[in-house]
Each structure stands twice: as structure tokens, then as C-alpha cells.
Amino acid sequence: MSCKPKTMCKWDKDRISEDFDKFVKLVKKPGYACRKCGRVASTEKRLCKPVALK
Ligand SMILES: [Zn+2]
């Protein structure tokens, strides 16, 4: 785990499987979706174009 990308938008499938527990924590209670990448996260800080889910 050399690099620590700020947003999980940058995570590829290798990074996700490597850090899967962390990934689950970030997505299990999604409050935001990324307009650009289609990912969801519990915090907007993890997305590059966050949009609050209602
Ligand atoms: Zn994104």
C-alpha cells in the first residue's frame, strides 16, 4: 500500500480488493454519489464530483 489516493474514485479493482474492509466502510452507508464516476461513499471527501443523495 504505497499510495493513498484522496478519493476512492481513483481506486481500481486491485486497490479495492487490497483494502476491501475499508472499501466496505466507505460504501455501506452511502450519503454521496460521484457525478463523474458513479461511485458512492459515506463522505463527500472521497469523491471527485460528490452529489448528496436524498
Ligand atoms: Zn469521482
N, CA, C, O and the ligand as a Tripos MOL2 file, in Angstrom:
@<TRIPOS>MOLECULE
protein
  217   215    55     0     0
PROTEIN
NO_CHARGES

@<TRIPOS>ATOM
      1 N           0.8290   -1.1970    0.0000 N.3       1 MET1
      2 CA          0.0000    0.0000    0.0000 C.3       1 MET1
      3 C           0.8630    1.2460    0.0000 C.2       1 MET1
      4 O           0.9740    1.9300    1.0180 O.2       1 MET1
      5 N           1.4570    1.5360   -1.1020 N.am      2 SER2
      6 CA          2.3700    2.6630   -1.1720 C.3       2 SER2
      7 C           1.6240    3.9870   -1.2740 C.2       2 SER2
      8 O           1.9230    4.9280   -0.5390 O.2       2 SER2
      9 N           0.6580    4.0630   -2.1780 N.am      3 CYS3
     10 CA         -0.0410    5.3210   -2.3730 C.3       3 CYS3
     11 C          -1.3620    5.3430   -1.6230 C.2       3 CYS3
     12 O          -2.0030    4.3140   -1.4060 O.2       3 CYS3
     13 N          -1.7440    6.5460   -1.2370 N.am      4 LYS4
     14 CA         -3.0210    6.7210   -0.5450 C.3       4 LYS4
     15 C          -3.8390    7.7650   -1.2730 C.2       4 LYS4
     16 O          -3.8060    8.9420   -0.9150 O.2       4 LYS4
     17 N          -4.5700    7.3500   -2.2880 N.am      5 PRO5
     18 CA         -5.3710    8.3120   -3.0350 C.3       5 PRO5
     19 C          -6.4020    8.9830   -2.1300 C.2       5 PRO5
     20 O          -6.9760    8.3490   -1.2450 O.2       5 PRO5
     21 N          -6.6220   10.2500   -2.3620 N.am      6 LYS6
     22 CA         -7.5350   11.0030   -1.5240 C.3       6 LYS6
     23 C          -8.9790   10.5700   -1.7660 C.2       6 LYS6
     24 O          -9.7590   10.4300   -0.8240 O.2       6 LYS6
     25 N          -9.3240   10.3610   -3.0280 N.am      7 THR7
     26 CA        -10.6890    9.9450   -3.3160 C.3       7 THR7
     27 C         -10.7090    8.4820   -3.7250 C.2       7 THR7
     28 O          -9.7650    7.9760   -4.3310 O.2       7 THR7
     29 N         -11.7950    7.8170   -3.3840 N.am      8 MET8
     30 CA        -11.8950    6.4170   -3.7900 C.3       8 MET8
     31 C         -12.3080    6.2900   -5.2480 C.2       8 MET8
     32 O         -12.3500    5.1850   -5.7890 O.2       8 MET8
     33 N         -12.6110    7.4040   -5.8790 N.am      9 CYS9
     34 CA        -12.8430    7.3870   -7.3250 C.3       9 CYS9
     35 C         -11.6180    6.8400   -8.0570 C.2       9 CYS9
     36 O         -11.7310    6.2590   -9.1360 O.2       9 CYS9
     37 N         -10.4680    7.0350   -7.4600 N.am     10 LYS10
     38 CA         -9.2240    6.6250   -8.1010 C.3      10 LYS10
     39 C          -8.8910    5.1540   -7.8670 C.2      10 LYS10
     40 O          -7.9800    4.6100   -8.4910 O.2      10 LYS10
     41 N          -9.6260    4.5220   -6.9740 N.am     11 TRP11
     42 CA         -9.3280    3.1350   -6.6550 C.3      11 TRP11
     43 C          -9.6720    2.2330   -7.8310 C.2      11 TRP11
     44 O         -10.7920    2.2800   -8.3410 O.2      11 TRP11
     45 N          -8.7360    1.4240   -8.2600 N.am     12 ASP12
     46 CA         -9.0460    0.4170   -9.2650 C.3      12 ASP12
     47 C          -9.3870   -0.8880   -8.5530 C.2      12 ASP12
     48 O          -9.3870   -0.9460   -7.3230 O.2      12 ASP12
     49 N          -9.6740   -1.9260   -9.3180 N.am     13 LYS13
     50 CA        -10.1480   -3.1480   -8.6810 C.3      13 LYS13
     51 C          -9.0800   -3.7890   -7.7900 C.2      13 LYS13
     52 O          -9.4110   -4.4510   -6.8060 O.2      13 LYS13
     53 N          -7.8240   -3.5980   -8.1260 N.am     14 ASP14
     54 CA         -6.7620   -4.1390   -7.2770 C.3      14 ASP14
     55 C          -6.7250   -3.4400   -5.9220 C.2      14 ASP14
     56 O          -6.5910   -4.0750   -4.8760 O.2      14 ASP14
     57 N          -6.8460   -2.1300   -5.9710 N.am     15 ARG15
     58 CA         -6.8440   -1.3660   -4.7280 C.3      15 ARG15
     59 C          -8.0500   -1.7400   -3.8670 C.2      15 ARG15
     60 O          -7.9360   -1.8670   -2.6480 O.2      15 ARG15
     61 N          -9.1960   -1.9140   -4.5080 N.am     16 ILE16
     62 CA        -10.4060   -2.2800   -3.7720 C.3      16 ILE16
     63 C         -10.2420   -3.6370   -3.0900 C.2      16 ILE16
     64 O         -10.6060   -3.7910   -1.9240 O.2      16 ILE16
     65 N          -9.7040   -4.6110   -3.8000 N.am     17 SER17
     66 CA         -9.5510   -5.9290   -3.1780 C.3      17 SER17
     67 C          -8.4690   -5.9010   -2.0960 C.2      17 SER17
     68 O          -8.5430   -6.6410   -1.1150 O.2      17 SER17
     69 N          -7.4920   -5.0640   -2.2790 N.am     18 GLU18
     70 CA         -6.4220   -4.9290   -1.2890 C.3      18 GLU18
     71 C          -6.9370   -4.3140    0.0170 C.2      18 GLU18
     72 O          -6.5410   -4.7200    1.1100 O.2      18 GLU18
     73 N          -7.8090   -3.3470   -0.1200 N.am     19 ASP19
     74 CA         -8.3270   -2.5850    1.0210 C.3      19 ASP19
     75 C          -9.8250   -2.8140    1.1790 C.2      19 ASP19
     76 O         -10.5770   -1.8780    1.4480 O.2      19 ASP19
     77 N         -10.2550   -4.0630    1.0110 N.am     20 PHE20
     78 CA        -11.6920   -4.2870    0.9000 C.3      20 PHE20
     79 C         -12.4740   -3.8960    2.1550 C.2      20 PHE20
     80 O         -13.5870   -3.3830    2.0470 O.2      20 PHE20
     81 N         -11.9170   -4.1270    3.3270 N.am     21 ASP21
     82 CA        -12.6190   -3.7450    4.5570 C.3      21 ASP21
     83 C         -12.8760   -2.2370    4.6080 C.2      21 ASP21
     84 O         -13.9460   -1.7770    5.0070 O.2      21 ASP21
     85 N         -11.8730   -1.5010    4.1950 N.am     22 LYS22
     86 CA        -12.0040   -0.0470    4.1610 C.3      22 LYS22
     87 C         -13.0300    0.3810    3.1160 C.2      22 LYS22
     88 O         -13.8360    1.2860    3.3360 O.2      22 LYS22
     89 N         -12.9740   -0.2930    1.9840 N.am     23 PHE23
     90 CA        -13.9320   -0.0120    0.9230 C.3      23 PHE23
     91 C         -15.3690   -0.2050    1.4100 C.2      23 PHE23
     92 O         -16.2420    0.6260    1.1590 O.2      23 PHE23
     93 N         -15.5940   -1.3160    2.1100 N.am     24 VAL24
     94 CA        -16.9310   -1.5980    2.6330 C.3      24 VAL24
     95 C         -17.3810   -0.4950    3.5820 C.2      24 VAL24
     96 O         -18.5270   -0.0480    3.5220 O.2      24 VAL24
     97 N         -16.4890   -0.0610    4.4480 N.am     25 LYS25
     98 CA        -16.8390    1.0160    5.3830 C.3      25 LYS25
     99 C         -17.2380    2.2840    4.6550 C.2      25 LYS25
    100 O         -18.1340    3.0090    5.0890 O.2      25 LYS25
    101 N         -16.5600    2.5490    3.5330 N.am     26 LEU26
    102 CA        -16.8260    3.7880    2.8100 C.3      26 LEU26
    103 C         -18.1330    3.7430    2.0240 C.2      26 LEU26
    104 O         -18.7350    4.7840    1.7610 O.2      26 LEU26
    105 N         -18.5720    2.5510    1.6520 N.am     27 VAL27
    106 CA        -19.7580    2.4830    0.7810 C.3      27 VAL27
    107 C         -20.9980    1.9220    1.4540 C.2      27 VAL27
    108 O         -22.0810    1.9870    0.8730 O.2      27 VAL27
    109 N         -20.8830    1.3750    2.6510 N.am     28 LYS28
    110 CA        -22.0600    0.6870    3.1980 C.3      28 LYS28
    111 C         -23.1650    1.6280    3.6420 C.2      28 LYS28
    112 O         -24.3320    1.2400    3.6910 O.2      28 LYS28
    113 N         -22.8030    2.8650    3.9650 N.am     29 LYS29
    114 CA        -23.8350    3.8570    4.2710 C.3      29 LYS29
    115 C         -23.6530    5.0570    3.3650 C.2      29 LYS29
    116 O         -23.2230    6.1190    3.8140 O.2      29 LYS29
    117 N         -23.9770    4.8950    2.0940 N.am     30 PRO30
    118 CA        -23.6870    5.9720    1.1460 C.3      30 PRO30
    119 C         -24.5380    7.2060    1.3920 C.2      30 PRO30
    120 O         -25.7570    7.1140    1.5430 O.2      30 PRO30
    121 N         -23.9010    8.3320    1.4290 N.am     31 GLY31
    122 CA        -24.6100    9.5940    1.5530 C.3      31 GLY31
    123 C         -24.3780   10.4550    0.3310 C.2      31 GLY31
    124 O         -25.0850   11.4350    0.0930 O.2      31 GLY31
    125 N         -23.3710   10.0700   -0.4390 N.am     32 TYR32
    126 CA        -22.9840   10.8460   -1.6100 C.3      32 TYR32
    127 C         -22.6880    9.9310   -2.7820 C.2      32 TYR32
    128 O         -22.2360    8.7990   -2.6110 O.2      32 TYR32
    129 N         -22.9510   10.4390   -3.9690 N.am     33 ALA33
    130 CA        -22.6010    9.7240   -5.1830 C.3      33 ALA33
    131 C         -21.6980   10.6220   -6.0140 C.2      33 ALA33
    132 O         -21.8180   11.8460   -5.9630 O.2      33 ALA33
    133 N         -20.8050   10.0260   -6.7700 N.am     34 CYS34
    134 CA        -19.9510   10.8150   -7.6540 C.3      34 CYS34
    135 C         -20.6220   10.9610   -9.0080 C.2      34 CYS34
    136 O         -20.9340    9.9810   -9.6840 O.2      34 CYS34
    137 N         -20.8300   12.2010   -9.3760 N.am     35 ARG35
    138 CA        -21.4880   12.5100  -10.6470 C.3      35 ARG35
    139 C         -20.6280   12.0620  -11.8320 C.2      35 ARG35
    140 O         -21.1470   11.7240  -12.8960 O.2      35 ARG35
    141 N         -19.3400   12.0650  -11.6350 N.am     36 LYS36
    142 CA        -18.4300   11.7480  -12.7280 C.3      36 LYS36
    143 C         -18.1770   10.2440  -12.8510 C.2      36 LYS36
    144 O         -18.1700    9.7030  -13.9560 O.2      36 LYS36
    145 N         -17.9730    9.5790  -11.7300 N.am     37 CYS37
    146 CA        -17.5260    8.1840  -11.7630 C.3      37 CYS37
    147 C         -18.6160    7.1790  -11.4030 C.2      37 CYS37
    148 O         -18.4500    5.9810  -11.6320 O.2      37 CYS37
    149 N         -19.7240    7.6490  -10.8470 N.am     38 GLY38
    150 CA        -20.8050    6.7360  -10.4990 C.3      38 GLY38
    151 C         -20.5510    5.9320   -9.2420 C.2      38 GLY38
    152 O         -21.2070    4.9160   -9.0170 O.2      38 GLY38
    153 N         -19.6190    6.3630   -8.4280 N.am     39 ARG39
    154 CA        -19.3520    5.6580   -7.1770 C.3      39 ARG39
    155 C         -20.1220    6.3020   -6.0340 C.2      39 ARG39
    156 O         -20.5650    7.4460   -6.1340 O.2      39 ARG39
    157 N         -20.2720    5.5640   -4.9660 N.am     40 VAL40
    158 CA        -20.9270    6.1160   -3.7910 C.3      40 VAL40
    159 C         -19.9750    6.0350   -2.6080 C.2      40 VAL40
    160 O         -19.0740    5.1970   -2.5710 O.2      40 VAL40
    161 N         -20.1930    6.9270   -1.6370 N.am     41 ALA41
    162 CA        -19.3710    6.9280   -0.4350 C.3      41 ALA41
    163 C         -20.1430    7.5630    0.7100 C.2      41 ALA41
    164 O         -21.1130    8.2920    0.5010 O.2      41 ALA41
    165 N         -19.6910    7.2710    1.9240 N.am     42 SER42
    166 CA        -20.3460    7.8480    3.0870 C.3      42 SER42
    167 C         -19.9250    9.2950    3.3030 C.2      42 SER42
    168 O         -20.5850   10.0370    4.0310 O.2      42 SER42
    169 N         -18.8390    9.6900    2.6790 N.am     43 THR43
    170 CA        -18.3760   11.0690    2.8320 C.3      43 THR43
    171 C         -18.0140   11.6750    1.4790 C.2      43 THR43
    172 O         -17.4430   11.0150    0.6110 O.2      43 THR43
    173 N         -18.3600   12.9400    1.3310 N.am     44 GLU44
    174 CA        -18.0940   13.6080    0.0540 C.3      44 GLU44
    175 C         -16.6040   13.7700   -0.2110 C.2      44 GLU44
    176 O         -16.1840   13.9420   -1.3560 O.2      44 GLU44
    177 N         -15.8040   13.7120    0.8560 N.am     45 LYS45
    178 CA        -14.3520   13.8730    0.6840 C.3      45 LYS45
    179 C         -13.7360   12.7700   -0.1550 C.2      45 LYS45
    180 O         -12.6380   12.9320   -0.6860 O.2      45 LYS45
    181 N         -14.4240   11.6660   -0.2770 N.am     46 ARG46
    182 CA        -13.8920   10.5140   -1.0110 C.3      46 ARG46
    183 C         -14.2760   10.4840   -2.4760 C.2      46 ARG46
    184 O         -13.9030    9.5630   -3.2020 O.2      46 ARG46
    185 N         -15.0240   11.4960   -2.9150 N.am     47 LEU47
    186 CA        -15.4960   11.5200   -4.3000 C.3      47 LEU47
    187 C         -14.9990   12.7820   -4.9980 C.2      47 LEU47
    188 O         -14.8410   13.8290   -4.3690 O.2      47 LEU47
    189 N         -14.7540   12.6720   -6.3090 N.am     48 CYS48
    190 CA        -14.2120   13.8370   -7.0040 C.3      48 CYS48
    191 C         -15.2990   14.8280   -7.4170 C.2      48 CYS48
    192 O         -15.0570   16.0330   -7.4920 O.2      48 CYS48
    193 N         -16.5140   14.3010   -7.6870 N.am     49 LYS49
    194 CA        -17.6370   15.1990   -8.0110 C.3      49 LYS49
    195 C         -18.8500   14.7880   -7.1830 C.2      49 LYS49
    196 O         -19.8370   14.2880   -7.7220 O.2      49 LYS49
    197 N         -18.7730   15.0000   -5.8770 N.am     50 PRO50
    198 CA        -19.8080   14.4970   -4.9830 C.3      50 PRO50
    199 C         -21.1450   15.2140   -5.1350 C.2      50 PRO50
    200 O         -21.2110   16.4320   -5.2980 O.2      50 PRO50
    201 N         -22.2010   14.4190   -5.0780 N.am     51 VAL51
    202 CA        -23.5580   14.9500   -5.0560 C.3      51 VAL51
    203 C         -24.2630   14.2680   -3.8930 C.2      51 VAL51
    204 O         -24.2230   13.0430   -3.7850 O.2      51 VAL51
    205 N         -24.9050   15.0320   -3.0240 N.am     52 ALA52
    206 CA        -25.5940   14.4420   -1.8740 C.3      52 ALA52
    207 C         -26.7800   13.6190   -2.3430 C.2      52 ALA52
    208 O         -27.5530   14.0500   -3.1990 O.2      52 ALA52
    209 N         -26.9130   12.4290   -1.7710 N.am     53 LEU53
    210 CA        -28.0820   11.5840   -2.0510 C.3      53 LEU53
    211 C         -29.1990   11.9960   -1.1200 C.2      53 LEU53
    212 O         -28.9830   12.3100    0.0510 O.2      53 LEU53
    213 N         -30.3990   11.9860   -1.6740 N.am     54 LYS54
    214 CA        -31.5180   12.4060   -0.8180 C.3      54 LYS54
    215 C         -32.3790   11.2200   -0.4450 C.2      54 LYS54
    216 O         -33.3680   11.3770    0.2700 O.2      54 LYS54
    217 ZN        -15.4150   10.5300   -8.9990 Zn       55 ZN55
@<TRIPOS>BOND
     1     1     2 1
     2     2     3 1
     3     3     4 2
     4     3     5 am
     5     5     6 1
     6     6     7 1
     7     7     8 2
     8     7     9 am
     9     9    10 1
    10    10    11 1
    11    11    12 2
    12    11    13 am
    13    13    14 1
    14    14    15 1
    15    15    16 2
    16    15    17 am
    17    17    18 1
    18    18    19 1
    19    19    20 2
    20    19    21 am
    21    21    22 1
    22    22    23 1
    23    23    24 2
    24    23    25 am
    25    25    26 1
    26    26    27 1
    27    27    28 2
    28    27    29 am
    29    29    30 1
    30    30    31 1
    31    31    32 2
    32    31    33 am
    33    33    34 1
    34    34    35 1
    35    35    36 2
    36    35    37 am
    37    37    38 1
    38    38    39 1
    39    39    40 2
    40    39    41 am
    41    41    42 1
    42    42    43 1
    43    43    44 2
    44    43    45 am
    45    45    46 1
    46    46    47 1
    47    47    48 2
    48    47    49 am
    49    49    50 1
    50    50    51 1
    51    51    52 2
    52    51    53 am
    53    53    54 1
    54    54    55 1
    55    55    56 2
    56    55    57 am
    57    57    58 1
    58    58    59 1
    59    59    60 2
    60    59    61 am
    61    61    62 1
    62    62    63 1
    63    63    64 2
    64    63    65 am
    65    65    66 1
    66    66    67 1
    67    67    68 2
    68    67    69 am
    69    69    70 1
    70    70    71 1
    71    71    72 2
    72    71    73 am
    73    73    74 1
    74    74    75 1
    75    75    76 2
    76    75    77 am
    77    77    78 1
    78    78    79 1
    79    79    80 2
    80    79    81 am
    81    81    82 1
    82    82    83 1
    83    83    84 2
    84    83    85 am
    85    85    86 1
    86    86    87 1
    87    87    88 2
    88    87    89 am
    89    89    90 1
    90    90    91 1
    91    91    92 2
    92    91    93 am
    93    93    94 1
    94    94    95 1
    95    95    96 2
    96    95    97 am
    97    97    98 1
    98    98    99 1
    99    99   100 2
   100    99   101 am
   101   101   102 1
   102   102   103 1
   103   103   104 2
   104   103   105 am
   105   105   106 1
   106   106   107 1
   107   107   108 2
   108   107   109 am
   109   109   110 1
   110   110   111 1
   111   111   112 2
   112   111   113 am
   113   113   114 1
   114   114   115 1
   115   115   116 2
   116   115   117 am
   117   117   118 1
   118   118   119 1
   119   119   120 2
   120   119   121 am
   121   121   122 1
   122   122   123 1
   123   123   124 2
   124   123   125 am
   125   125   126 1
   126   126   127 1
   127   127   128 2
   128   127   129 am
   129   129   130 1
   130   130   131 1
   131   131   132 2
   132   131   133 am
   133   133   134 1
   134   134   135 1
   135   135   136 2
   136   135   137 am
   137   137   138 1
   138   138   139 1
   139   139   140 2
   140   139   141 am
   141   141   142 1
   142   142   143 1
   143   143   144 2
   144   143   145 am
   145   145   146 1
   146   146   147 1
   147   147   148 2
   148   147   149 am
   149   149   150 1
   150   150   151 1
   151   151   152 2
   152   151   153 am
   153   153   154 1
   154   154   155 1
   155   155   156 2
   156   155   157 am
   157   157   158 1
   158   158   159 1
   159   159   160 2
   160   159   161 am
   161   161   162 1
   162   162   163 1
   163   163   164 2
   164   163   165 am
   165   165   166 1
   166   166   167 1
   167   167   168 2
   168   167   169 am
   169   169   170 1
   170   170   171 1
   171   171   172 2
   172   171   173 am
   173   173   174 1
   174   174   175 1
   175   175   176 2
   176   175   177 am
   177   177   178 1
   178   178   179 1
   179   179   180 2
   180   179   181 am
   181   181   182 1
   182   182   183 1
   183   183   184 2
   184   183   185 am
   185   185   186 1
   186   186   187 1
   187   187   188 2
   188   187   189 am
   189   189   190 1
   190   190   191 1
   191   191   192 2
   192   191   193 am
   193   193   194 1
   194   194   195 1
   195   195   196 2
   196   195   197 am
   197   197   198 1
   198   198   199 1
   199   199   200 2
   200   199   201 am
   201   201   202 1
   202   202   203 1
   203   203   204 2
   204   203   205 am
   205   205   206 1
   206   206   207 1
   207   207   208 2
   208   207   209 am
   209   209   210 1
   210   210   211 1
   211   211   212 2
   212   211   213 am
   213   213   214 1
   214   214   215 1
   215   215   216 2
@<TRIPOS>SUBSTRUCTURE
     1 MET1         2 RESIDUE 1 A MET
     2 SER2         6 RESIDUE 1 A SER
     3 CYS3        10 RESIDUE 1 A CYS
     4 LYS4        14 RESIDUE 1 A LYS
     5 PRO5        18 RESIDUE 1 A PRO
     6 LYS6        22 RESIDUE 1 A LYS
     7 THR7        26 RESIDUE 1 A THR
     8 MET8        30 RESIDUE 1 A MET
     9 CYS9        34 RESIDUE 1 A CYS
    10 LYS10       38 RESIDUE 1 A LYS
    11 TRP11       42 RESIDUE 1 A TRP
    12 ASP12       46 RESIDUE 1 A ASP
    13 LYS13       50 RESIDUE 1 A LYS
    14 ASP14       54 RESIDUE 1 A ASP
    15 ARG15       58 RESIDUE 1 A ARG
    16 ILE16       62 RESIDUE 1 A ILE
    17 SER17       66 RESIDUE 1 A SER
    18 GLU18       70 RESIDUE 1 A GLU
    19 ASP19       74 RESIDUE 1 A ASP
    20 PHE20       78 RESIDUE 1 A PHE
    21 ASP21       82 RESIDUE 1 A ASP
    22 LYS22       86 RESIDUE 1 A LYS
    23 PHE23       90 RESIDUE 1 A PHE
    24 VAL24       94 RESIDUE 1 A VAL
    25 LYS25       98 RESIDUE 1 A LYS
    26 LEU26      102 RESIDUE 1 A LEU
    27 VAL27      106 RESIDUE 1 A VAL
    28 LYS28      110 RESIDUE 1 A LYS
    29 LYS29      114 RESIDUE 1 A LYS
    30 PRO30      118 RESIDUE 1 A PRO
    31 GLY31      122 RESIDUE 1 A GLY
    32 TYR32      126 RESIDUE 1 A TYR
    33 ALA33      130 RESIDUE 1 A ALA
    34 CYS34      134 RESIDUE 1 A CYS
    35 ARG35      138 RESIDUE 1 A ARG
    36 LYS36      142 RESIDUE 1 A LYS
    37 CYS37      146 RESIDUE 1 A CYS
    38 GLY38      150 RESIDUE 1 A GLY
    39 ARG39      154 RESIDUE 1 A ARG
    40 VAL40      158 RESIDUE 1 A VAL
    41 ALA41      162 RESIDUE 1 A ALA
    42 SER42      166 RESIDUE 1 A SER
    43 THR43      170 RESIDUE 1 A THR
    44 GLU44      174 RESIDUE 1 A GLU
    45 LYS45      178 RESIDUE 1 A LYS
    46 ARG46      182 RESIDUE 1 A ARG
    47 LEU47      186 RESIDUE 1 A LEU
    48 CYS48      190 RESIDUE 1 A CYS
    49 LYS49      194 RESIDUE 1 A LYS
    50 PRO50      198 RESIDUE 1 A PRO
    51 VAL51      202 RESIDUE 1 A VAL
    52 ALA52      206 RESIDUE 1 A ALA
    53 LEU53      210 RESIDUE 1 A LEU
    54 LYS54      214 RESIDUE 1 A LYS
    55 ZN55       217 GROUP 0 **** ****
